[in-house]
Amino acid sequence: MSDWKTKRFWKEASVSSEDGGFGVRLDGRPLRTPAKAVLLVPSRGMAAAIAAEWDAQEKRITPESMPVTRGANAAIDKVANQRREVADMLAAYGDSDLLCYRAEAPQSLVDRQAATWNPLLDWAETALGARLQTRTGVIHAPQAPEALKALSDHTHRLTNFELAGFHDLVALSGSLILGFAVFRNQGAVSEIWKKSQLDEQWQAERWGRDEEAGVLAEKKRQAFVNAALFVTLLSA
């Protein structure tokens, strides 16, 4: 993103059909990624969203306001060049998934974690063929190799663009299972995000949340929503 021009230099952004996908043109010229590759995406809906982001820029380009563009850039410039490494890194979250590490006390938190997270682990066993076991405390305890292999296989089947969106879903939530839950439409995105914030919410209910933590939490929530939108646009 640091290579982008800082001032708006085009009048109109439009969608174009290209060999291999859909592109975006700025005054008829193909939009390129920071690495100078022509930006091609899998769906017209995603290209239209990117064009809308560019049309919405005013005098200066604000990359932070262009999440779909940034996701496409990541898929083309980063994931495509290190696909296996990205998939391996994401699959590794299964061995330390947020949903598996439980509190020993107080009982109210123990019960809330079980009621909120156990159904997702049950779903993962059925939908993904991976039964992850819960642990108490924070010390790492490896999961069964067959469960990790199943999760790795599912992760490696994702396309470059899917991996780009999946990366943010998993990294922000700390959970491979929650990332797949978004992909498989297992509830509203806002509710899935809340499940990842269970511990933080429990603490806030008892001790309050300071303003700085609240601002950071909202930025993470919005980034998670943006990643989910990016995934949805792949079939739009």
C-alpha positions in Angstrom: 0.0 0.0 0.0 3.0 2.3 0.6 3.5 2.4 -3.2 0.1 3.9 -4.0 -0.3 7.4 -5.2 -1.6 9.6 -2.4 -3.8 11.9 -4.6 -6.8 10.9 -6.7 -5.7 10.8 -10.3 -8.7 9.3 -12.1 -12.3 10.4 -12.8 -14.1 7.1 -13.0 -13.6 3.5 -11.9 -15.4 0.7 -13.9 -15.6 -3.1 -14.0 -14.2 -5.0 -16.9 -14.5 -8.7 -18.0 -11.1 -10.1 -18.6 -9.5 -13.5 -19.4 -9.2 -15.2 -16.1 -11.7 -13.1 -14.1 -12.9 -9.5 -13.7 -10.8 -6.3 -13.5 -11.2 -2.7 -12.5 -10.3 0.1 -14.8 -9.5 3.7 -13.8 -10.3 5.9 -16.7 -9.9 2.9 -18.9 -6.6 1.8 -17.5 -6.3 -1.5 -15.6 -5.9 -1.2 -11.9 -2.7 -2.9 -10.6 -1.7 -4.2 -7.2 1.2 -2.6 -5.3 3.5 -5.2 -6.9 2.3 -4.0 -10.3 0.3 -7.1 -11.2 -3.0 -6.5 -13.0 -5.8 -6.8 -10.4 -8.1 -9.7 -11.5 -10.7 -11.1 -9.1 -12.9 -14.1 -9.3 -16.4 -12.4 -9.4 -18.0 -9.4 -10.9 -19.5 -8.6 -7.5 -16.0 -8.3 -6.0 -14.8 -6.2 -8.9 -17.8 -3.9 -8.5 -17.1 -3.5 -4.7 -13.5 -2.6 -5.5 -14.5 -0.1 -8.1 -16.9 1.5 -5.6 -14.1 1.8 -3.1 -12.0 3.7 -5.6 -14.9 5.9 -6.7 -15.5 6.8 -3.1 -12.0 8.2 -2.6 -11.9 12.0 -2.6 -8.8 14.1 -3.0 -6.5 11.6 -1.3 -6.5 7.8 -1.3 -7.2 6.3 2.1 -6.2 2.6 2.0 -7.9 2.0 5.3 -11.2 2.7 3.7 -10.7 0.1 1.0 -10.8 -3.4 2.6 -11.9 -5.3 -0.5 -9.0 -3.8 -2.5 -6.6 -4.7 0.2 -7.9 -8.2 0.4 -7.5 -8.7 -3.4 -4.0 -7.2 -3.3 -3.1 -9.7 -0.5 -4.4 -12.6 -2.5 -2.5 -11.7 -5.6 0.8 -10.3 -4.3 1.2 -12.3 -1.1 -0.8 -15.5 -0.9 -0.2 -16.5 -4.5 3.5 -16.4 -3.9 3.6 -18.3 -0.6 0.4 -20.3 -0.7 1.6 -23.4 1.1 3.2 -21.3 3.9 0.0 -19.3 4.4 -2.2 -22.4 4.5 0.2 -24.2 6.9 0.3 -21.2 9.2 -3.5 -21.0 9.3 -4.0 -24.7 9.8 -1.7 -24.6 12.8 -4.3 -22.6 14.7 -6.2 -25.8 15.0 -3.7 -27.1 17.5 -4.2 -24.2 19.8 -7.7 -23.1 18.9 -9.3 -20.5 21.1 -12.4 -22.7 21.6 -10.4 -25.5 23.2 -8.8 -23.6 26.1 -11.2 -23.2 29.0 -11.1 -21.6 32.4 -11.0 -23.6 35.6 -13.0 -21.0 37.5 -15.3 -19.2 38.2 -18.1 -21.6 37.4 -20.1 -18.9 35.6 -17.3 -18.4 33.0 -16.8 -22.2 32.7 -20.5 -22.7 32.0 -20.6 -19.8 29.5 -17.6 -21.2 27.6 -19.2 -24.6 27.4 -22.6 -23.4 26.3 -21.1 -21.1 23.6 -18.2 -23.1 22.3 -19.1 -26.8 22.7 -21.7 -26.7 19.9 -19.1 -25.3 17.5 -16.7 -28.1 18.4 -19.5 -30.6 17.8 -20.3 -28.9 14.5 -16.6 -29.1 13.5 -16.6 -32.9 14.2 -19.5 -33.4 11.9 -18.8 -30.8 9.1 -15.0 -30.9 9.1 -14.2 -34.4 10.4 -12.1 -33.0 13.2 -12.9 -33.6 16.9 -10.9 -31.1 19.0 -10.6 -31.7 22.7 -10.9 -29.1 25.4 -8.2 -28.2 28.0 -8.2 -26.1 31.1 -5.6 -23.5 31.7 -3.2 -22.0 29.1 -0.5 -24.6 28.8 -0.5 -26.1 25.3 -1.6 -29.7 24.8 -1.4 -31.1 21.3 -4.6 -32.2 19.5 -4.9 -35.6 17.9 -2.9 -35.8 14.6 -6.0 -37.1 12.6 -8.0 -34.1 13.7 -5.2 -31.7 12.7 -4.8 -33.4 9.3 -8.5 -33.1 8.6 -8.4 -29.3 9.3 -5.2 -28.9 7.3 -6.7 -30.7 4.3 -9.7 -28.3 4.4 -7.5 -25.3 4.7 -5.2 -26.3 1.8 -8.2 -26.7 -0.4 -9.0 -23.0 -0.2 -8.2 -20.8 -3.2 -5.7 -17.9 -3.0 -8.6 -15.5 -2.6 -10.3 -17.6 0.0 -7.1 -17.9 2.0 -6.7 -14.1 2.0 -10.1 -13.6 3.6 -9.7 -16.7 5.8 -6.4 -15.4 7.2 -8.1 -12.4 8.8 -11.0 -14.4 10.1 -8.7 -16.8 11.8 -6.0 -14.4 13.0 -8.5 -11.9 14.4 -10.6 -14.5 16.2 -7.8 -16.9 17.3 -9.9 -19.8 16.0 -9.6 -21.9 13.0 -13.1 -23.3 13.8 -14.7 -19.9 13.9 -13.0 -19.1 10.5 -14.6 -22.1 9.0 -17.9 -21.3 10.7 -18.0 -18.0 8.7 -17.2 -19.9 5.5 -19.9 -22.4 6.1 -22.5 -19.8 7.1 -22.9 -21.1 10.6 -24.7 -18.0 11.9 -24.5 -14.3 11.5 -21.0 -12.9 11.3 -21.7 -10.5 14.2 -22.7 -13.5 16.4 -19.6 -15.5 15.4 -17.4 -12.6 16.3 -19.1 -12.3 19.7 -18.3 -15.9 20.4 -14.6 -15.1 19.9 -14.9 -12.3 22.4 -16.5 -14.3 25.1 -13.7 -14.0 27.6 -13.2 -10.3 27.0 -16.9 -9.7 27.4 -17.1 -11.6 30.6 -14.2 -9.5 32.0 -15.8 -6.3 30.9 -19.1 -7.2 32.6 -17.3 -7.5 35.9 -14.6 -4.9 35.7 -15.6 -2.6 32.9 -13.7 -1.9 29.7 -11.5 1.2 29.3 -11.9 3.5 26.4 -8.7 2.5 24.7 -9.6 -1.2 24.8 -13.0 -0.4 23.4 -11.5 1.4 20.4 -9.2 -1.5 19.7 -12.0 -4.1 20.1 -14.1 -2.1 17.6 -11.3 -2.0 15.0 -10.8 -5.8 15.3 -14.6 -6.3 15.0 -14.8 -4.2 11.9 -11.8 -6.0 10.3 -13.5 -9.3 11.0 -16.7 -8.1 9.3 -14.7 -6.8 6.4 -13.0 -10.2 6.0 -16.4 -11.9 6.0 -17.6 -9.5 3.4 -14.6 -10.3 1.2 -15.4 -14.0 1.4 -19.0 -13.4 0.5 -18.0 -11.3 -2.5 -16.1 -14.2 -4.0 -19.3 -15.7 -5.2 -21.2 -12.5 -5.8 
